[in-house]
């Protein structure tokens, strides 16, 4: 998203115009180049088993250039759907005369880490979704997802999760398949149509075809639609509805036979097949066809 600033000046005398130019040129000669729009970095931080880290952890994302800390931002799942942090990195266009010690030059390399509240120790992260990160142009927005834990083979999946999947499948350390190379981020070991990384995020079993992240429409009524999915304990689910696969609206849901109100996000209290009633968004009240999609964190 780009923000545009529009300025309007109402000047009636030439003297006022001259004074305005004088002030602008005088200011530029006495101070550094005016600040450029900051770069926005945002994304999701997960633990080594795919669980999204939220504000209860009291943790911060730390962005550095070399050993210099540029910014810290709290991890908070309430920014917006699919985000657990957002950080602004100031950019300087005048490398020889920086306006701020916190500003970075274009092209400078950045590193990400996590710090727990009350601790000065920086926890290394892996699986950074865009590889090496360098400062780009002012005003850019870049998604950077990563996880805590070791990824020794660099395939975009935490070692802990890969080994746990193999053990759950009954593959012992003496088996030749008991290797980090058995699973990789973009592969689909159980051929269920979902990548191993998707199953890592969803909390499903990557070596069992019947355990998958899916959403099914069960029935339709006048104002609500009944959906069925497989919940994973501890995961949080959000639902959206559309009539054209282009514009999506939040859809509130509630567990079938629940006395609680429909909510925009629902936390799984248990594992297993779950049915929900989705309240059709008001924007789609007259739509002839409604489609639903589900996200998990």
FENBEL-V231076 format. One record per pair of residues at least 6 apart in sequence whose C-alpha atoms are under 8 Angstrom apart, sorted by the first residue. I is the first residue (numbers start at 1). GAP is how many residues later the second one is. D is the distance in Angstrom with one decimal. If there is no record, write none. Layout:
i->(I:I)
gap->(GAP:GAP)
d->(D:D)
This chain:
i->(1:2:11:28:31:32:32:32:32:33:33:33:33:33:33:34:35:35:35:35:35:36:36:36:36:36:36:37:37:37:37:38:38:38:38:38:38:38:39:39:39:39:39:39:39:39:39:39:39:39:40:40:40:40:40:40:40:40:41:41:41:41:41:41:41:41:42:42:42:42:42:42:42:42:42:42:43:43:43:43:43:43:43:43:43:44:44:44:44:44:44:44:44:44:45:45:45:45:45:45:45:45:45:46:46:46:46:46:47:47:47:47:48:48:48:48:48:48:48:48:49:49:49:49:49:49:50:50:50:50:50:51:51:51:51:52:52:53:53:53:54:54:54:54:55:55:55:55:57:58:58:58:58:59:59:59:59:59:59:60:60:60:60:60:60:60:60:61:61:61:61:61:61:61:61:61:62:62:62:62:62:62:62:62:62:62:63:63:63:63:63:63:63:63:64:64:64:64:64:65:65:65:65:65:66:66:66:70:70:70:70:71:71:71:71:72:73:73:73:74:75:75:76:76:77:77:77:78:79:79:82:89:89:90:90:90:90:91:91:91:91:91:91:91:92:92:92:92:92:92:92:93:93:95:104:105:106:106:106:106:107:107:107:108:108:109:109:109:109:110:110:110:110:111:112:112:113:113:113:113:114:114:114:114:115:115:115:116:123:124:124:125:125:125:125:125:126:126:126:126:126:126:126:126:127:127:127:127:127:127:127:127:127:128:128:128:128:128:129:129:129:129:129:130:147:149:149:149:150:150:150:151:151:151:152:152:153:153:155:155:156:156:156:157:157:157:159:161:162:162:163:163:163:165:165:165:166:166:166:169:171:171:172:183:183:184:184:185:185:185:186:186:186:187:187:188:188:188:188:189:189:189:189:190:190:190:190:191:192:192:192:194:194:196:199:199:199:199:200:201:201:202:202:202:202:202:203:203:204:204:204:204:205:205:212:213:213:214:214:215:215:215:215:215:215:216:216:216:217:217:217:217:218:218:218:218:219:219:219:220:223:223:223:224:224:224:224:225:225:225:225:226:226:226:226:227:227:227:227:228:228:228:228:229:229:229:230:230:230:230:231:231:231:231:231:231:232:232:232:232:233:233:233:233:233:234:234:234:234:235:235:235:235:236:236:236:236:236:236:237:237:237:237:237:237:237:237:238:238:238:238:238:238:238:238:239:239:239:239:239:239:239:239:239:239:240:240:240:240:240:240:240:241:241:241:241:241:241:241:241:241:241:242:242:242:242:242:242:243:243:243:243:243:243:244:244:245:249:249:250:250:251:251:251:251:251:252:252:252:252:252:252:252:252:253:253:253:253:253:253:253:253:253:254:254:254:254:254:254:254:254:255:255:255:255:256:256:256:262:262:284)
gap->(140:137:6:6:68:62:65:66:67:59:60:61:64:65:66:65:55:56:57:58:64:54:55:56:57:102:103:53:54:101:102:50:51:52:53:100:101:102:49:50:51:52:96:97:98:99:100:101:102:103:46:47:48:49:99:100:101:102:45:46:47:48:100:101:102:103:41:42:43:44:45:99:100:101:102:103:39:40:41:42:43:100:101:102:103:8:9:38:39:40:41:100:101:102:7:8:30:39:40:100:101:102:103:6:7:100:101:102:6:100:101:102:99:100:101:102:110:111:112:113:109:111:112:151:152:154:97:150:151:152:153:150:152:184:246:32:245:22:24:31:21:22:23:30:19:20:21:22:59:16:17:58:59:15:16:55:56:57:58:12:13:14:15:54:55:56:57:11:12:13:14:24:51:52:53:54:7:8:9:10:11:50:51:52:53:60:6:7:8:9:47:48:49:50:6:7:46:47:48:39:43:44:45:46:43:44:45:19:32:33:34:16:17:18:31:15:12:13:14:11:9:10:8:9:6:7:8:6:6:7:215:14:15:12:13:14:48:12:13:14:15:44:46:47:6:7:8:11:12:13:14:12:13:10:31:30:28:29:30:31:27:28:29:26:27:23:24:25:26:22:23:24:25:22:12:13:9:10:11:12:8:9:10:11:6:7:8:6:25:24:25:21:22:23:24:25:20:21:22:23:24:25:30:32:18:19:20:24:27:28:29:30:31:16:17:18:19:28:14:15:16:17:27:14:11:9:10:11:8:9:10:6:7:8:6:7:27:28:29:30:28:29:41:27:28:40:21:39:18:21:15:16:17:40:41:42:6:12:41:38:6:7:6:6:13:12:13:10:11:12:9:10:11:8:9:6:7:8:18:6:7:17:18:16:17:18:19:18:17:18:20:18:19:10:6:7:13:14:6:95:96:11:30:33:94:95:29:32:7:8:9:28:6:7:18:16:17:15:16:12:13:14:15:78:79:11:12:13:8:9:10:11:7:8:9:10:6:7:8:6:56:57:62:53:54:55:56:52:53:54:55:49:50:51:52:48:49:50:51:45:46:47:48:44:45:46:41:42:43:44:37:39:40:41:42:43:36:38:39:40:34:35:36:37:38:33:34:35:36:32:33:61:62:29:30:31:32:60:61:28:29:30:31:57:58:59:60:12:13:26:27:28:56:57:58:11:12:13:14:25:26:53:54:55:56:8:9:10:11:52:53:54:7:8:9:10:39:40:49:50:51:52:6:7:42:48:49:50:41:44:45:46:47:48:46:47:46:32:34:14:31:13:27:28:29:30:10:11:12:13:26:27:28:29:9:10:11:12:13:23:24:25:26:6:7:8:9:12:22:23:24:19:20:21:22:19:20:21:16:17:6)
d->(7.7:7.0:6.8:8.0:7.6:7.4:5.6:6.1:5.0:7.8:7.0:6.0:7.4:7.3:6.4:7.1:7.8:7.3:6.6:7.9:6.9:7.4:6.1:6.5:7.1:5.9:7.7:7.0:7.1:5.1:4.9:5.8:5.3:4.4:5.7:5.5:5.4:7.6:5.6:5.1:6.4:7.1:7.9:7.7:7.4:5.6:5.0:5.0:5.9:7.8:6.9:5.7:4.7:6.5:7.2:6.3:4.7:6.3:5.7:5.2:6.4:7.7:6.0:5.0:5.8:6.6:6.6:7.6:5.6:4.3:6.3:7.8:6.5:5.0:6.0:7.8:7.0:4.8:6.1:5.9:6.9:5.2:5.1:4.9:8.0:6.9:7.9:6.6:5.0:4.8:6.5:7.4:5.0:6.7:5.9:5.8:8.0:6.5:7.7:6.1:5.4:5.4:7.6:4.3:5.3:6.6:4.5:6.4:6.5:5.4:5.0:7.0:6.2:5.6:5.3:8.0:5.5:7.8:6.3:6.2:7.6:7.2:5.4:6.8:8.0:7.7:7.9:5.3:4.7:7.3:6.6:6.9:7.8:7.2:6.8:7.8:5.6:7.4:7.8:7.4:6.1:5.4:5.3:6.7:7.6:5.6:4.6:6.5:7.5:7.5:7.3:6.1:5.4:6.0:5.7:6.7:5.6:4.3:5.5:6.2:5.3:4.2:5.4:5.6:5.2:6.3:7.3:5.6:5.4:6.3:6.6:7.3:7.0:6.0:4.7:6.5:7.1:7.8:6.1:4.6:6.8:5.8:5.2:5.6:6.8:8.0:6.1:5.7:5.5:6.4:6.6:5.7:4.8:6.6:5.2:7.2:5.6:5.2:6.5:7.9:7.0:6.0:4.8:6.4:7.6:7.3:7.6:7.0:5.5:7.4:8.0:7.3:7.5:6.9:7.8:7.3:6.9:6.9:5.9:6.6:5.5:4.9:4.9:5.8:6.2:4.2:7.1:6.9:7.0:7.7:7.2:7.1:7.6:6.9:4.7:6.3:8.0:5.0:5.0:5.9:6.8:7.7:7.9:6.1:6.2:7.1:8.0:5.6:5.8:5.4:7.3:6.8:7.5:6.3:7.2:6.9:7.5:4.9:5.5:6.7:5.3:4.9:6.2:5.3:5.3:7.4:5.9:4.2:6.4:7.8:5.5:5.6:7.1:7.1:7.7:7.1:6.0:5.6:5.1:5.7:5.6:5.0:6.7:7.3:6.2:4.9:6.0:7.9:7.5:6.8:7.5:6.5:5.6:4.7:6.2:7.5:5.8:5.5:6.2:6.4:6.3:6.1:7.5:7.7:7.5:5.1:6.1:7.0:7.4:7.7:4.6:6.7:7.7:6.3:5.7:4.6:7.5:7.7:7.9:5.6:5.3:6.4:8.0:6.4:7.7:6.1:7.6:7.6:5.7:5.9:7.7:6.1:4.8:5.4:8.0:6.8:7.0:7.7:5.5:5.9:7.0:5.4:7.9:6.6:5.9:6.9:6.9:7.5:6.5:6.6:7.5:7.7:7.1:7.0:6.9:7.0:7.6:6.5:7.8:6.7:7.1:6.2:6.4:6.9:7.1:6.6:7.7:6.9:5.5:4.9:5.4:6.2:6.5:5.4:5.7:6.1:4.7:5.4:7.6:7.9:7.0:6.6:6.0:6.3:4.9:5.7:5.1:6.6:5.1:7.7:7.2:7.5:7.9:5.8:6.5:5.7:7.3:7.3:7.5:7.6:6.9:6.5:7.7:7.7:6.2:7.1:6.3:7.8:5.9:5.8:6.8:7.4:5.8:7.2:7.7:7.6:6.9:6.0:7.2:6.9:5.9:4.9:8.0:7.3:7.1:5.6:5.1:6.4:7.4:6.2:4.7:6.4:7.7:5.3:5.5:6.6:5.9:5.1:7.4:6.3:6.3:5.9:7.7:6.1:5.3:4.6:5.5:5.6:5.2:6.7:7.1:6.8:5.7:4.5:6.2:5.6:5.2:6.2:7.0:7.0:5.6:4.4:6.3:5.7:5.5:6.6:7.3:5.3:4.3:5.8:5.9:7.0:5.3:5.4:6.3:6.4:6.2:6.5:4.6:6.8:7.9:5.0:5.5:4.6:5.0:6.5:5.5:6.5:7.6:6.0:5.7:6.6:5.9:6.7:5.7:4.3:6.2:5.6:5.4:5.6:5.4:6.4:7.7:6.7:5.7:4.6:6.7:7.9:7.9:6.2:4.7:6.7:5.7:5.3:6.5:6.2:5.3:7.0:7.6:7.2:7.4:6.9:5.8:4.5:6.5:6.0:5.3:4.4:4.8:5.6:5.4:6.5:5.4:5.3:6.4:6.0:7.4:7.2:6.5:5.4:4.5:6.5:4.7:6.4:7.4:5.6:5.2:6.5:7.0:6.4:7.7:5.6:4.7:6.0:8.0:7.9:7.4:6.7:7.7:6.8:7.0:6.3:6.4:6.1:6.3:5.8:5.2:4.8:4.5:7.4:5.8:5.5:7.7:7.8:4.7:5.4:6.5:7.7:7.6:6.2:5.5:4.3:6.1:7.2:6.6:4.5:6.5:7.8:5.5:5.5:6.7:7.7:6.3:4.5:6.3:5.9:5.1:6.0:7.8:7.5:7.4)
